[in-house]
């Protein structure tokens, strides 16, 4: 932060109400004890941002700065922070639990029992607290990770996303070496999950989606087989390819996909659900019980799995930067949101650069 006005003020996208997102001048936040001020390099967009923009996301405070997939450079340190130094490049976990409820004490901070209660210490950047669609953002030191030298800021944006799939695998037991895995949904979560499964020793990984360009990217990132659900019945195709999945991971959010998961998963197998849905889901739960399938759900990038994602990316086992397809300056954030919503020019990951 150099020079007069920039020492005190910054540009930030502020949500004043549903559909009312404006880029305005705001004071640069000050880091409190245990916090770090970060100069934002870029912030990714996703479907959750659209829900927040539309006013359909719980616990959103008034005049929120959205953005929960950001990365940048440490600008200053709050009291008691010695894990980082000014100038360090960092990536983030979006969720910071209260640290005092039963779930936080057992490491389930994305399911914090004080979710949205800032007075009790909970923070979810860009969701319940100001996030990364701004020139600067404050974050707790415990939810920051140093970005290794070989990784770019584009990698840093997607590492948060990669933590989501890794957390789902973690919740479901984590040990998938030698197993056949089916991933539904070739978006950023699904594509990073495909790579994580291969890095963890999965036998065959099948990726199912509806957009040929994303499936092609999935093949280049390590999927052994891809299935276009618009062109063929994925249930029959999976039966022909691998018989059935030991683990099925649902990243798509399609209302019909949970039923497909139930049908393609082997007896005694696992279904991992990390997606959110636009409406209630109906599927044959009795069939799941008869097949003795276990269903796991997980929210966000918990369980210290962003740290694991950083390591995998540094080892070259997670390729993230090539998923960034569109960049917009902060002043054009509403245009960026429109591209995401309308899928203009086939976006994969759209980032906003302050």
ROGUZA-718044 format. One line per 5 residues: number of its first residue (from 1); for each residue x negated, y, z of C-alpha. Coordinates in nm, 3 decimals. Example, Ala and Ser with C-alpha at 12.3 -4.5 7.8 and 13.67 -1.06 7.14 Angstrom:
1> -1.230,-0.450,0.780  -1.367,-0.106,0.714 .
//
This chain:
1> 0.000,0.000,0.000  -0.187,0.301,-0.119  -0.105,0.666,-0.128  0.154,0.886,0.042  0.503,0.776,-0.050 .
6> 0.403,0.411,-0.115  0.286,0.385,0.245  0.642,0.430,0.365  0.879,0.347,0.082  0.927,0.071,-0.175 .
11> 1.165,-0.032,-0.447  1.405,-0.309,-0.350  1.715,-0.473,-0.498  1.988,-0.433,-0.236  2.323,-0.611,-0.242 .
16> 2.580,-0.357,-0.120  2.874,-0.590,-0.179  2.988,-0.871,-0.411  2.858,-0.791,-0.758  2.704,-0.463,-0.643 .
21> 2.326,-0.508,-0.667  2.124,-0.187,-0.695  1.750,-0.119,-0.705  1.690,0.159,-0.456  1.417,0.315,-0.241 .
26> 1.382,0.152,0.100  1.131,0.180,0.382  0.856,-0.077,0.366  0.932,-0.321,0.651  0.690,-0.354,0.939 .
31> 0.583,-0.700,1.055  0.670,-0.779,1.415  0.487,-1.020,1.645  0.413,-1.343,1.461  0.511,-1.191,1.125 .
36> 0.327,-1.104,0.805  0.393,-0.830,0.552  0.347,-0.960,0.196  0.317,-0.759,-0.124  0.547,-0.960,-0.351 .
41> 0.393,-1.076,-0.679  0.710,-1.234,-0.814  1.035,-1.389,-0.696  1.224,-1.671,-0.863  1.598,-1.681,-0.925 .
46> 1.832,-1.974,-0.882  2.198,-2.068,-0.854  2.205,-1.977,-0.486  2.120,-1.619,-0.577  2.430,-1.609,-0.798 .
51> 2.646,-1.733,-0.509  2.499,-1.460,-0.287  2.552,-1.200,-0.563  2.915,-1.308,-0.602  2.980,-1.299,-0.227 .
56> 3.030,-1.674,-0.188  2.744,-1.752,0.050  2.786,-1.771,0.429  2.606,-1.555,0.687  2.497,-1.294,0.432 .
61> 2.444,-0.962,0.614  2.542,-0.624,0.476  2.295,-0.455,0.241  2.081,-0.766,0.199  1.770,-0.785,-0.017 .
66> 1.816,-1.129,-0.181  1.542,-1.355,-0.313  1.416,-1.673,-0.144  1.155,-1.809,-0.388  0.879,-1.552,-0.364 .
71> 0.501,-1.541,-0.348  0.243,-1.269,-0.310  -0.053,-1.123,-0.122  -0.083,-1.051,0.250  -0.068,-0.673,0.306 .
76> -0.071,-0.652,0.686  -0.042,-0.870,0.994  0.188,-0.850,1.293  0.071,-0.889,1.649  -0.075,-1.229,1.729 .
81> -0.119,-1.347,1.370  -0.465,-1.490,1.305  -0.377,-1.765,1.056  -0.405,-1.525,0.761  -0.609,-1.227,0.652 .
86> -0.518,-0.923,0.446  -0.566,-1.014,0.080  -0.475,-1.382,0.117  -0.243,-1.514,-0.153  0.052,-1.701,-0.005 .
91> 0.365,-1.897,-0.092  0.659,-1.953,0.140  0.920,-2.170,0.295  1.254,-1.993,0.269  1.384,-2.115,0.605 .
96> 1.257,-2.015,0.944  1.453,-2.172,1.228  1.520,-2.018,1.565  1.264,-2.248,1.726  1.485,-2.302,2.032 .
101> 1.782,-2.522,1.931  1.778,-2.902,1.938  1.744,-2.931,1.561  1.451,-2.689,1.541  1.277,-2.865,1.828 .
106> 1.292,-3.191,1.633  1.172,-3.029,1.310  1.510,-2.993,1.136  1.489,-2.616,1.106  1.684,-2.598,0.778 .
111> 1.977,-2.724,0.985  1.915,-2.472,1.265  2.209,-2.463,1.506  2.168,-2.085,1.526  2.178,-2.043,1.147 .
116> 2.233,-1.679,1.058  2.186,-1.553,1.416  1.894,-1.311,1.388  1.927,-1.220,1.756  1.825,-1.576,1.841 .
121> 1.538,-1.573,1.594  1.678,-1.751,1.288  1.565,-1.627,0.947  1.636,-1.753,0.596  1.465,-1.510,0.362 .
126> 1.693,-1.371,0.094  1.993,-1.550,0.245  2.040,-1.434,0.603  1.745,-1.190,0.614  1.583,-0.959,0.359 .
131> 1.396,-1.147,0.091  1.168,-1.112,-0.207  1.348,-0.903,-0.469  1.142,-0.608,-0.348  0.789,-0.478,-0.356 .
136> 0.724,-0.600,-0.001  0.875,-0.864,0.226  0.821,-0.969,0.586  0.800,-1.338,0.673  0.713,-1.544,0.979 .
141> 0.356,-1.673,0.978  0.480,-2.027,1.042  0.667,-2.029,0.710  0.373,-1.910,0.498  0.110,-2.120,0.324 .
146> -0.218,-2.013,0.168  -0.213,-2.052,-0.209  -0.524,-2.246,-0.316  -0.758,-2.069,-0.562  -0.665,-2.291,-0.857 .
151> -0.295,-2.211,-0.836  -0.123,-1.909,-0.988  0.165,-1.702,-0.853  0.386,-1.883,-1.106  0.288,-2.205,-0.929 .
156> 0.363,-2.041,-0.595  0.721,-1.959,-0.694  0.796,-2.323,-0.783  0.616,-2.475,-0.484  0.906,-2.368,-0.262 .
161> 1.137,-2.551,-0.501  0.917,-2.861,-0.497  0.953,-2.873,-0.121  1.326,-2.935,-0.165  1.285,-3.264,-0.348 .
166> 1.003,-3.373,-0.119  1.221,-3.306,0.185  1.498,-3.520,0.038  1.253,-3.805,-0.013  1.117,-3.750,0.337 .
171> 1.463,-3.774,0.494  1.526,-4.097,0.302  1.210,-4.260,0.431  0.949,-4.125,0.191  0.794,-4.457,0.090 .
176> 0.885,-4.514,-0.275  0.566,-4.677,-0.405  0.659,-4.945,-0.658  1.027,-4.854,-0.662  1.246,-4.754,-0.955 .
181> 1.391,-4.405,-0.920  1.665,-4.221,-1.110  1.678,-3.841,-1.092  1.994,-3.661,-1.204  1.947,-3.299,-1.309 .
186> 1.640,-3.172,-1.501  1.637,-2.827,-1.345  1.343,-2.696,-1.141  1.434,-2.913,-0.839  1.479,-3.224,-1.052 .
191> 1.161,-3.171,-1.252  0.945,-3.114,-0.947  1.109,-3.420,-0.788  1.021,-3.632,-1.091  0.658,-3.529,-1.052 .
196> 0.662,-3.593,-0.677  0.803,-3.942,-0.731  0.527,-4.028,-0.976  0.265,-3.883,-0.740  0.404,-4.099,-0.459 .
201> 0.368,-4.416,-0.664  0.718,-4.474,-0.799  0.730,-4.753,-1.058  0.968,-4.618,-1.323  1.133,-4.276,-1.305 .
206> 1.440,-4.213,-1.519  1.559,-3.854,-1.566  1.922,-3.783,-1.661  2.049,-3.450,-1.791  2.249,-3.274,-2.059 .
211> 1.995,-3.039,-2.222  1.745,-3.188,-2.463  1.482,-2.917,-2.404  1.477,-2.986,-2.032  1.461,-3.360,-2.086 .
216> 1.167,-3.310,-2.321  0.991,-3.109,-2.051  1.071,-3.386,-1.805  0.897,-3.639,-2.028  0.591,-3.417,-2.050 .
221> 0.587,-3.387,-1.670  0.590,-3.761,-1.613  0.940,-3.908,-1.650  0.913,-4.260,-1.792  1.256,-4.245,-1.953 .
226> 1.507,-3.967,-2.019  1.879,-3.996,-2.088  2.099,-3.727,-2.240  2.435,-3.773,-2.067  2.610,-3.586,-2.350 .
231> 2.495,-3.841,-2.602  2.516,-4.169,-2.412  2.672,-4.321,-2.100  2.397,-4.284,-1.837  2.532,-4.573,-1.629 .
236> 2.506,-4.818,-1.918  2.174,-4.676,-2.034  2.018,-4.710,-1.687  2.145,-5.067,-1.662  1.973,-5.146,-1.991 .
241> 1.649,-4.972,-1.896  1.586,-5.077,-1.536  1.890,-5.272,-1.419  1.947,-5.034,-1.131  1.773,-4.778,-0.912 .
246> 1.615,-4.844,-0.575  1.651,-4.470,-0.509  1.881,-4.228,-0.690  1.824,-3.856,-0.635  2.105,-3.613,-0.718 .
251> 1.976,-3.268,-0.811  2.239,-3.165,-1.067  2.547,-3.050,-0.877  2.775,-3.202,-1.142  3.109,-3.308,-0.996 .
256> 3.101,-3.644,-1.173  2.742,-3.729,-1.087  2.792,-3.871,-0.732  3.010,-4.145,-0.884  2.739,-4.216,-1.140 .
261> 2.486,-4.235,-0.858  2.702,-4.495,-0.685  2.718,-4.701,-1.002  2.350,-4.695,-1.095  2.207,-4.762,-0.748 .
266> 2.122,-5.122,-0.667  2.268,-5.313,-0.375  2.090,-5.202,-0.060  1.951,-4.897,-0.234  1.951,-4.530,-0.142 .
271> 2.120,-4.217,-0.274  1.958,-3.884,-0.189  2.173,-3.573,-0.241  1.996,-3.235,-0.251  2.244,-3.058,-0.481 .
276> 2.525,-2.815,-0.400  2.861,-2.839,-0.576  3.110,-2.583,-0.708  3.405,-2.780,-0.566  3.494,-3.092,-0.370 .
281> 3.357,-3.421,-0.499  3.558,-3.742,-0.544  3.391,-4.080,-0.579  3.440,-4.445,-0.485  3.299,-4.462,-0.135 .
286> 3.427,-4.818,-0.090  3.199,-4.930,-0.372  2.907,-4.765,-0.194  2.992,-4.955,0.124  3.034,-5.286,-0.059 .
291> 2.689,-5.240,-0.214  2.540,-5.148,0.125  2.400,-4.826,-0.017  2.275,-4.559,0.224  2.347,-4.195,0.140 .
296> 2.108,-3.926,0.262  2.149,-3.550,0.236  1.902,-3.273,0.299  1.912,-2.897,0.283  1.632,-2.687,0.145 .
301> 1.261,-2.736,0.183  1.232,-2.850,0.546  1.014,-3.095,0.729  0.688,-2.916,0.646  0.726,-3.040,0.290 .
306> 0.616,-2.714,0.129  0.275,-2.783,0.282  0.281,-3.121,0.108  0.387,-2.954,-0.217  0.094,-2.711,-0.193 .
311> -0.143,-3.005,-0.156  0.007,-3.199,-0.446  -0.008,-2.891,-0.669  -0.370,-2.826,-0.574  -0.449,-3.187,-0.666 .
316> -0.293,-3.138,-1.009  -0.005,-3.374,-0.931  0.260,-3.101,-0.945  0.265,-2.882,-1.254  0.478,-2.584,-1.169 .
321> 0.375,-2.275,-1.364  0.489,-2.407,-1.701  0.848,-2.410,-1.575  0.850,-2.028,-1.560  1.015,-1.930,-1.889 .
326> 1.144,-1.574,-1.836  1.010,-1.265,-1.657  1.195,-0.943,-1.578  1.086,-0.627,-1.398  1.266,-0.553,-1.073 .
331> 1.458,-0.267,-1.233  1.622,-0.519,-1.467  1.723,-0.773,-1.204  2.091,-0.771,-1.303  1.984,-0.863,-1.656 .
336> 1.780,-1.149,-1.510  2.086,-1.271,-1.320  2.293,-1.255,-1.638  2.039,-1.472,-1.821  2.050,-1.728,-1.539 .
341> 2.430,-1.731,-1.525  2.486,-1.748,-1.901  2.183,-1.968,-1.974  2.070,-1.726,-2.241  1.771,-1.845,-2.444 .
346> 1.758,-2.168,-2.245  1.597,-2.044,-1.921  1.426,-2.285,-1.685  1.289,-2.058,-1.411  1.352,-1.685,-1.436 .
351> 1.127,-1.468,-1.220  1.154,-1.104,-1.119  0.830,-0.906,-1.093  0.835,-0.594,-0.867 .
//
